Amino acid sequence: MTLLRTAVLAGATLATGLMAGRFFAYSCWVMPGLAATDDRSFVGTMQWINRRILNGWFLAAFLGAVLLFALAVALIGALLTRRP
């Protein structure tokens, strides 16, 4: 059971880190670059990005972070409420 908790917590940490890195990079590099364009280019580029980001890798990291975190909380909560 300890190995399962450790694996789930490590997976949740990795998936959360991947999503945080993606959002950080997006806000630091993509948005400032798009801010330098005109409105029509901005909207067109954002629509293109939104269509391209819908893939299995993004979905796995995005939903995986939430699901693994919830599972880690449940497993650790079960450990803390267990009576000796």
Phi, psi and omega in degrees: 000325179296321178296320178297314178299318181295317180295317180294317179294321177295318177296318178296320179295316179297312181296320178295319177296320177298316180292320178297318178297320179296313181293322179296311180298319180298315183285334182272330186242318184285309184297317176297325177293319178289332179296337181277358182259172177281169185298319182296317178293321179300309182296315179298318179292318179297321177295321178295315179298317181297326177287322184284334184283344180282086178217173184295324181295315179294317180297318180297317180289319183292307180283329179298322179298315181291313182293317179293324177296315179297319178294320178296319178297318180295317180293318180288324175298320177296324178294318183288331181268355180291135179265139181288000000 
